[in-house]
Amino acid sequence: MSNQALLEVKELKQYFPIKGGVFGRTVNHVKAVDDISFTVNEGETVSIVGESGCGKSTTGRAILRLDNPYSGNVLFEGEDLISLSKAQMRKKRKDLQIIFQDPYASLNPRQTVSQILEEAMEIQSVVPRKDRRKKIQELLETVGIGAHQMDRYPHEFSGGQRQRIGIARALSVNPKLIVCDEAVSALDVSIQAQVLNLLKDLQRQFKLTYLFISHDLGVVRHISDRIIVMYLGKIVEIADKKALFDDPKHPYTQALLSAIPSTNIAEKKERIILKGDVPSPIDPPVGCRFHTRCPYAFERCAVEEPKLMNVGNGGFQQVACHLMDEQAK
């Protein structure tokens, strides 16, 4: 793993307009992602976690410009993807791929596996036509599917096999960064482990960098180097894996970790139950967005938005919480 940043996200916002009135004017916005910044280094796996609706998948789509961001910068190898034209971005897509959550919906049911993989190669012109069938066979073998199955259709495969085909499609254009958007959440637990191990093997083999999006902290623990915790469009904590699981600082992170089932019967684990519902991203709370559900909230939390601050902790750890600020005084 390198210390050189492959991806730099700066002050990224993704607002979706809400139309209203006779003339369909924009009356408000859904603030799905609201001013977040982070980096992903070469060869690293950075995971984004949080409850449904926190903005993690929206972040991944905005980075890849599957949805154009509202504002901010996304620097990939120093080049701002937001400033690229559609034609320039298309050329760049061979370096930036995505593995979707639903392996069936993301594959064209009318195409065979070989046609699905060849289409990506043709669009990006990465493999000469005469070499494509051999390359497809190699890719399928690499992800654990027999090359003799290359002329079958997606419906003839199991969910785990379809996800392997999705992984092969991402690999077919020789990418540098792969966004894994809930890539194993639709699979059985035993299959999840196999696909996670495959992703780790492929990372070593092809020198890949992953942005791994998941709501499952057990999965994240298995694959991550660093973890970003999001709540209601904001980053509340960034830490390397050991620091986050050994000593979570933000109350929201603590609540998420307390919900992980334990396999140790002797271990007594106190579950932190958060009160109330997640506020609407249309009208998020003033100050700290988590203060309406936080058991430690005090007056400052309701009026001032906390900034990410470095808390050290023997590793890399940043937290956006006034409680940390007060303790440091």
C-alpha positions as CSV (number, residue, x, y, z in Angstrom):
1,M,0.0,0.0,0.0
2,S,1.3,3.4,-1.0
3,N,1.1,6.7,0.9
4,Q,0.4,8.5,-2.4
5,A,-3.2,9.6,-2.8
6,L,-4.9,8.1,-5.9
7,L,-8.2,9.8,-5.1
8,E,-8.9,13.1,-3.3
9,V,-12.4,14.1,-2.6
10,K,-12.7,17.8,-1.6
11,E,-15.8,19.5,-0.2
12,L,-18.1,17.2,-2.2
13,K,-21.8,18.1,-2.2
14,Q,-24.6,16.2,-3.8
15,Y,-27.9,18.0,-3.5
16,F,-31.0,16.8,-5.4
17,P,-33.6,19.5,-6.3
18,I,-37.2,19.3,-5.0
19,K,-39.6,20.8,-7.5
20,G,-42.9,22.5,-6.6
21,G,-45.5,25.0,-7.7
22,V,-47.2,25.5,-11.0
23,F,-43.9,26.3,-12.8
24,G,-42.0,23.4,-11.3
25,R,-39.4,25.6,-9.7
26,T,-36.8,24.3,-7.3
27,V,-38.2,24.9,-3.8
28,N,-35.7,22.9,-1.7
29,H,-32.9,20.3,-1.9
30,V,-32.3,16.9,-0.5
31,K,-28.8,17.3,1.0
32,A,-27.7,13.7,0.4
33,V,-24.0,14.5,0.7
34,D,-23.0,17.7,2.3
35,D,-19.4,19.0,2.1
36,I,-17.2,15.9,2.7
37,S,-13.5,15.5,2.1
38,F,-11.3,12.4,2.2
39,T,-8.4,10.7,0.4
40,V,-7.8,7.1,-0.8
41,N,-4.2,6.0,-1.3
42,E,-2.9,3.6,-4.0
43,G,-3.4,0.0,-3.0
44,E,-5.7,0.9,-0.1
45,T,-9.2,-0.3,0.8
46,V,-11.2,2.6,2.3
47,S,-14.7,1.7,3.4
48,I,-17.7,4.0,3.9
49,V,-20.2,2.8,6.5
50,G,-23.5,4.1,8.0
51,E,-27.2,3.6,8.1
52,S,-29.4,3.5,5.0
53,G,-29.8,7.0,3.7
54,C,-26.6,8.4,5.2
55,G,-25.2,9.2,1.7
56,K,-22.6,6.5,1.2
57,S,-23.8,5.1,-2.1
58,T,-24.5,8.6,-3.3
59,T,-20.9,9.5,-2.6
60,G,-19.7,6.6,-4.7
61,R,-21.9,7.5,-7.6
62,A,-20.9,11.2,-7.4
63,I,-17.2,10.3,-7.4
64,L,-17.7,8.2,-10.6
65,R,-20.0,10.9,-12.1
66,L,-22.8,8.4,-12.5
67,D,-24.6,11.4,-11.0
68,N,-23.0,14.7,-11.5
69,P,-22.1,16.3,-8.2
70,Y,-23.7,19.5,-7.0
71,S,-20.3,21.0,-6.2
72,G,-16.8,20.1,-5.0
73,N,-13.8,18.5,-6.5
74,V,-12.9,14.8,-7.2
75,L,-9.2,14.5,-8.0
76,F,-8.1,11.2,-9.5
77,E,-4.3,11.1,-10.0
78,G,-4.3,14.9,-9.6
79,E,-6.9,15.5,-12.4
80,D,-10.3,16.9,-11.4
81,L,-13.0,14.5,-12.8
82,I,-15.7,17.2,-12.3
83,S,-14.1,19.4,-14.9
84,L,-14.0,16.8,-17.6
85,S,-16.3,16.7,-20.6
86,K,-18.5,13.6,-21.2
87,A,-16.0,12.4,-23.9
88,Q,-13.0,12.9,-21.6
89,M,-14.8,11.2,-18.7
90,R,-15.6,8.2,-21.0
91,K,-11.9,7.7,-21.6
92,K,-11.2,8.0,-17.9
93,R,-13.8,5.3,-17.0
94,K,-11.4,2.5,-17.8
95,D,-9.5,3.5,-14.7
96,L,-12.6,3.8,-12.5
97,Q,-15.0,0.9,-12.3
98,I,-17.9,-0.1,-10.1
99,I,-19.4,-3.4,-8.8
100,F,-23.1,-2.9,-8.1
101,Q,-25.2,-4.3,-5.2
102,D,-27.6,-6.4,-7.3
103,P,-25.6,-8.7,-9.6
104,Y,-28.7,-9.6,-11.6
105,A,-30.0,-6.1,-12.3
106,S,-26.5,-4.9,-13.3
107,L,-26.0,-7.6,-16.0
108,N,-27.8,-7.4,-19.3
109,P,-30.1,-10.6,-19.4
110,R,-30.1,-10.6,-23.2
111,Q,-26.3,-10.9,-23.4
112,T,-24.1,-13.9,-22.7
113,V,-21.3,-13.6,-20.3
114,S,-18.7,-13.3,-23.1
115,Q,-20.8,-10.6,-24.7
116,I,-21.0,-8.7,-21.4
117,L,-17.3,-8.7,-20.9
118,E,-16.4,-8.1,-24.6
119,E,-18.7,-5.0,-24.7
120,A,-16.6,-3.3,-22.0
121,M,-13.3,-4.1,-23.8
122,E,-14.7,-2.8,-27.1
123,I,-16.0,0.5,-25.6
124,Q,-12.6,1.2,-24.0
125,S,-10.5,-0.4,-26.7
126,V,-8.3,-2.2,-24.1
127,V,-7.9,-5.6,-25.8
128,P,-7.5,-6.2,-29.6
129,R,-10.6,-8.1,-31.1
130,K,-8.6,-11.2,-31.9
131,D,-7.4,-11.6,-28.3
132,R,-10.7,-10.9,-26.6
133,R,-12.0,-14.5,-26.3
134,K,-8.8,-15.6,-24.7
135,K,-8.9,-12.6,-22.3
136,I,-12.5,-13.4,-21.3
137,Q,-11.5,-17.0,-20.6
138,E,-8.7,-15.8,-18.4
139,L,-10.9,-13.3,-16.5
140,L,-13.5,-15.9,-15.8
141,E,-10.9,-18.4,-14.5
142,T,-9.5,-15.6,-12.3
143,V,-12.8,-14.9,-10.6
144,G,-13.6,-18.6,-10.2
145,I,-15.9,-19.4,-13.1
146,G,-15.1,-22.0,-15.6
147,A,-14.3,-20.7,-19.1
148,H,-16.7,-23.3,-20.5
149,Q,-19.6,-21.2,-19.1
150,M,-18.8,-18.1,-21.0
151,D,-21.6,-18.5,-23.5
152,R,-24.3,-18.8,-20.9
153,Y,-26.8,-16.1,-19.9
154,P,-26.9,-14.4,-16.4
155,H,-30.1,-16.2,-15.3
156,E,-28.2,-19.5,-15.6
157,F,-25.9,-18.6,-12.7
158,S,-26.4,-18.3,-9.0
159,G,-26.2,-14.9,-7.2
160,G,-22.6,-15.5,-6.1
161,Q,-21.6,-16.5,-9.6
162,R,-23.3,-13.4,-11.1
163,Q,-21.4,-11.2,-8.7
164,R,-18.2,-12.8,-9.8
165,I,-19.2,-12.0,-13.4
166,G,-19.7,-8.4,-12.3
167,I,-16.2,-8.4,-10.8
168,A,-14.8,-9.8,-14.0
169,R,-16.5,-7.1,-16.0
170,A,-14.9,-4.4,-13.8
171,L,-11.5,-6.1,-14.2
172,S,-11.9,-6.4,-18.0
173,V,-10.7,-2.8,-18.6
174,N,-7.7,-2.9,-16.3
175,P,-9.0,-0.4,-13.7
176,K,-7.0,1.3,-11.0
177,L,-9.9,2.1,-8.6
178,I,-13.0,0.0,-8.1
179,V,-16.0,1.3,-6.1
180,C,-17.7,-1.7,-4.5
181,D,-21.3,-0.5,-3.8
182,E,-22.7,-3.0,-1.2
183,A,-21.1,-5.6,-3.4
184,V,-21.8,-8.5,-1.1
185,S,-24.9,-7.4,0.8
186,A,-27.2,-9.4,-1.5
187,L,-25.3,-12.7,-1.0
188,D,-25.6,-15.5,1.5
189,V,-23.1,-15.2,4.4
190,S,-20.9,-18.1,3.2
191,I,-20.8,-16.7,-0.3
192,Q,-20.0,-13.2,1.1
193,A,-16.8,-14.6,2.7
194,Q,-15.7,-16.2,-0.6
195,V,-16.3,-13.0,-2.6
196,L,-14.5,-10.9,0.0
197,N,-11.5,-13.2,-0.1
198,L,-11.6,-13.0,-3.9
199,L,-11.6,-9.2,-3.8
200,K,-8.5,-9.3,-1.5
201,D,-6.7,-11.7,-3.8
202,L,-7.5,-9.6,-6.8
203,Q,-6.3,-6.5,-5.1
204,R,-2.9,-8.1,-4.5
205,Q,-2.7,-9.6,-8.0
206,F,-3.7,-6.5,-10.0
207,K,-2.6,-3.8,-7.5
208,L,-6.2,-2.5,-7.2
209,T,-7.5,0.3,-4.9
210,Y,-11.0,-0.1,-3.5
211,L,-13.6,2.3,-2.2
212,F,-15.9,-0.2,-0.4
213,I,-19.4,0.9,0.5
214,S,-21.3,-1.2,3.1
215,H,-23.7,-1.0,6.0
216,D,-22.2,-4.2,7.5
217,L,-19.4,-3.5,9.9
218,G,-18.5,-7.2,10.1
219,V,-17.8,-7.2,6.4
220,V,-15.9,-3.9,6.6
221,R,-13.7,-5.2,9.4
222,H,-12.6,-8.1,7.1
223,I,-11.5,-6.0,4.1
224,S,-10.7,-2.4,5.2
225,D,-7.5,-0.5,5.8
226,R,-9.3,2.7,6.8
227,I,-13.0,3.3,7.5
228,I,-15.2,6.4,7.0
229,V,-18.3,6.7,9.1
230,M,-21.1,8.8,7.6
231,Y,-24.3,10.1,9.2
232,L,-26.9,12.2,7.3
233,G,-24.6,13.3,4.6
234,K,-21.7,14.2,6.8
235,I,-18.5,12.4,7.8
236,V,-18.4,11.9,11.6
237,E,-15.3,9.7,12.0
238,I,-12.3,8.5,9.9
239,A,-9.9,6.0,11.3
240,D,-7.7,3.1,10.5
241,K,-9.4,-0.2,11.1
242,K,-7.7,-1.1,14.4
243,A,-8.3,2.3,16.0
244,L,-12.0,2.4,15.0
245,F,-12.8,-1.1,16.3
246,D,-10.6,-0.9,19.4
247,D,-11.5,2.6,20.5
248,P,-14.4,4.3,18.6
249,K,-14.6,8.0,19.5
250,H,-17.8,9.3,18.0
251,P,-21.1,8.3,19.8
252,Y,-22.6,7.3,16.5
253,T,-19.7,4.9,15.7
254,Q,-20.0,3.5,19.2
255,A,-23.7,2.8,18.6
256,L,-23.0,1.1,15.2
257,L,-20.3,-1.1,16.7
258,S,-22.5,-2.1,19.6
259,A,-25.0,-3.6,17.2
260,I,-22.5,-6.1,15.7
261,P,-23.6,-9.6,16.9
262,S,-20.9,-11.4,19.0
263,T,-20.0,-15.0,18.5
264,N,-18.5,-15.2,22.0
265,I,-21.2,-16.2,24.5
266,A,-19.1,-15.2,27.5
267,E,-18.6,-11.6,26.1
268,K,-21.0,-9.2,27.7
269,K,-21.8,-6.5,25.2
270,E,-24.0,-3.5,26.0
271,R,-26.1,-2.5,23.1
272,I,-26.5,1.3,22.6
273,I,-30.0,2.0,21.4
274,L,-30.4,5.3,19.6
275,K,-33.6,7.2,20.3
276,G,-35.7,8.7,17.6
277,D,-35.5,8.5,13.8
278,V,-32.9,9.8,11.4
279,P,-33.8,13.4,10.6
280,S,-34.8,14.3,7.0
281,P,-31.9,15.3,4.7
282,I,-34.2,18.0,3.3
283,D,-34.1,19.9,6.6
284,P,-31.2,18.5,8.6
285,P,-30.7,19.7,12.2
286,V,-28.6,22.8,12.9
287,G,-25.3,22.2,14.5
288,C,-24.2,18.6,14.9
289,R,-26.6,16.5,12.8
290,F,-26.4,13.7,15.3
291,H,-27.3,15.8,18.3
292,T,-31.0,15.0,18.2
293,R,-30.2,11.3,18.9
294,C,-26.9,11.6,20.8
295,P,-27.0,10.5,24.5
296,Y,-24.1,12.9,25.2
297,A,-25.4,16.0,23.4
298,F,-25.0,19.4,25.2
299,E,-25.9,23.0,24.4
300,R,-23.0,23.6,21.9
301,C,-24.0,20.6,19.8
302,A,-27.4,22.2,18.8
303,V,-25.8,25.5,17.5
304,E,-22.3,24.8,16.2
305,E,-21.4,22.2,13.5
306,P,-18.3,20.2,14.6
307,K,-15.3,19.9,12.4
308,L,-13.1,16.8,11.9
309,M,-10.2,16.9,14.3
310,N,-7.3,14.6,14.7
311,V,-7.4,12.6,18.0
312,G,-4.3,10.5,17.3
313,N,-5.0,7.3,19.3
314,G,-1.8,5.6,18.2
315,G,-3.0,5.6,14.6
316,F,-4.9,7.7,12.1
317,Q,-8.2,8.9,13.6
318,Q,-10.3,12.0,13.0
319,V,-13.6,12.7,14.7
320,A,-16.2,15.4,14.3
321,C,-17.6,15.7,17.8
322,H,-17.7,18.6,20.3
323,L,-17.2,16.1,23.1
324,M,-13.7,15.4,21.9
325,D,-13.0,19.1,21.7
326,E,-14.2,19.7,25.3
327,Q,-12.1,16.8,26.6
328,A,-9.0,18.2,24.9
329,K,-9.3,21.5,26.8
